[in-house]
Amino acid sequence: MSVQVSTDAVKRLRDRTGAGIMDCKRALEQVGGDEERAVELLRQKGLAAVEKRAGRTARQGLVDSYIHAGGRIGALVEVNCETDFVARSDTFRELAHELAMQVAATAPQYLSEDDLPSDIEDADPAEVCLLAQPYIRDPKRTVRDLVVDAAARTGENVVVRRFARFELGGS
């Protein structure tokens, strides 16, 4: 038996997740109208799609910056995707800006756990690796979760290529 879901519920879920209208409707029907469970279901489906896209080349994208108030700290990030269409989208631009802000706020030293030198044994990846860090706006999520969600919403492979952080008087 299929549950009837309202157009408003479908619209709210679409606004939250960026998923297609029919995907939102099916997810809500599948979980009996429970929006939170529908978000999780769409996220799981999105993650499966992201894994399939991971091998595709991401050569488009943008470099974004964040300068902290007062101009004492700044950050640059390069984030890549597959098409210039996605690179110009609000979702992608917001991701790049959030990543630049994260770098400015948390001063990561490495991009991911794969980049940790072998001679560093006691480093906590959640402190020194950008993708492993708790996201500053929602510490229950990691920065990697943010990137994966953006990939699911855009339908493309999204890759954080590199970053730099500058602090006035720093080395």
C-alpha positions in Angstrom: 0.0 0.0 0.0 1.4 3.3 -1.1 1.2 6.4 1.2 -0.1 9.6 -0.3 2.3 12.5 0.2 1.5 16.1 -0.2 3.0 18.4 -2.8 4.3 20.6 0.0 6.1 17.7 1.6 7.7 16.8 -1.7 8.7 20.5 -2.2 10.2 20.7 1.3 12.2 17.5 0.7 13.4 18.7 -2.7 14.5 22.1 -1.2 16.4 20.2 1.6 18.2 17.7 -0.6 18.3 19.0 -4.2 17.0 15.6 -5.4 14.5 15.3 -8.2 10.8 15.7 -7.6 10.0 12.1 -8.5 12.9 10.8 -6.3 11.5 12.9 -3.4 8.0 11.6 -3.9 9.1 8.0 -4.1 11.3 8.4 -1.0 8.5 9.9 1.0 6.1 7.1 -0.1 8.7 4.5 0.7 9.1 5.7 4.3 5.5 6.5 5.0 5.8 10.3 4.7 8.6 10.6 7.4 10.7 13.5 6.0 13.8 12.7 8.1 13.8 9.1 7.0 13.3 10.3 3.4 16.3 12.6 3.7 18.4 9.7 4.9 17.1 7.4 2.2 17.9 10.0 -0.5 21.4 10.5 1.1 22.1 6.8 0.9 21.0 6.7 -2.7 23.0 9.8 -3.4 26.1 8.2 -1.9 25.8 5.2 -4.1 25.6 7.5 -7.1 28.6 9.5 -5.9 30.7 6.3 -5.6 29.9 5.5 -9.2 31.0 8.9 -10.3 34.2 9.0 -8.3 36.3 7.7 -11.3 35.1 10.4 -13.6 37.5 13.3 -14.4 36.9 16.5 -12.6 38.8 19.2 -14.6 36.4 22.2 -14.2 35.7 24.0 -11.0 36.8 27.2 -9.3 39.2 28.7 -6.8 37.4 30.5 -4.0 38.7 32.7 -1.1 37.6 33.7 2.3 39.2 36.6 4.2 38.3 36.8 7.8 37.1 40.1 9.3 40.0 42.4 9.8 42.0 40.8 7.0 44.4 39.0 9.3 43.5 35.5 8.1 42.7 34.3 4.6 42.2 31.0 2.7 42.1 29.8 -0.9 40.6 26.5 -2.0 40.5 24.8 -5.4 37.4 22.6 -5.9 36.9 20.7 -9.1 33.8 19.2 -10.8 33.1 17.7 -14.2 31.4 20.6 -16.1 31.6 24.4 -16.1 27.8 24.4 -15.7 28.0 22.8 -12.3 31.0 25.1 -11.4 28.8 28.1 -11.9 25.9 26.7 -9.8 25.0 28.1 -6.5 25.4 24.7 -4.8 29.0 24.4 -6.0 29.9 28.0 -5.2 28.5 27.7 -1.7 30.5 24.6 -1.2 33.7 26.3 -2.3 33.0 29.2 0.0 32.2 27.0 3.0 35.5 25.1 2.4 37.5 28.3 2.3 35.9 29.4 5.5 36.6 26.0 7.1 40.3 26.3 6.1 40.5 29.8 7.6 38.9 28.8 10.8 40.6 25.5 11.5 44.0 25.7 9.8 44.2 22.1 8.5 47.7 20.9 7.4 46.7 18.1 5.0 43.8 17.5 2.6 43.0 13.9 3.7 44.2 11.0 5.8 46.0 9.7 2.7 48.2 12.8 2.7 49.5 12.3 6.3 53.2 11.6 6.2 54.1 8.2 7.6 56.4 9.6 10.3 53.4 11.4 11.9 51.8 8.7 14.1 50.1 10.7 16.8 48.2 13.2 14.7 44.5 13.1 14.9 43.2 13.3 11.3 40.1 15.2 12.6 42.4 18.0 13.6 44.9 18.1 10.8 43.1 16.8 7.7 40.5 19.0 6.1 38.2 16.3 4.9 38.2 14.5 8.2 37.5 17.6 10.3 34.1 18.2 11.9 32.3 20.9 9.7 32.3 24.2 11.6 28.6 24.9 11.0 27.5 21.4 12.0 30.1 19.4 14.0 28.0 16.2 13.7 29.1 16.1 10.0 32.6 16.0 8.5 33.9 18.2 5.7 33.9 15.0 3.6 30.2 14.7 4.2 29.7 18.2 2.9 31.6 17.4 -0.3 29.8 14.1 -0.8 26.4 15.9 -0.3 27.4 18.5 -2.9 28.3 15.7 -5.3 25.0 14.1 -4.8 23.1 17.3 -5.3 25.0 18.3 -8.5 25.2 14.8 -10.0 28.9 15.2 -10.6 32.2 14.1 -9.2 33.4 16.8 -6.8 37.0 16.9 -5.6 38.8 19.3 -3.3 42.1 19.6 -5.1 44.1 21.8 -2.7 44.0 24.7 -0.3 46.2 27.3 1.3 45.8 29.4 4.5 47.5 32.7 5.2 47.8 34.4 8.5 49.3 37.8 8.9 52.7 37.5 10.5 52.6 33.7 10.1 55.2 31.5 8.4 
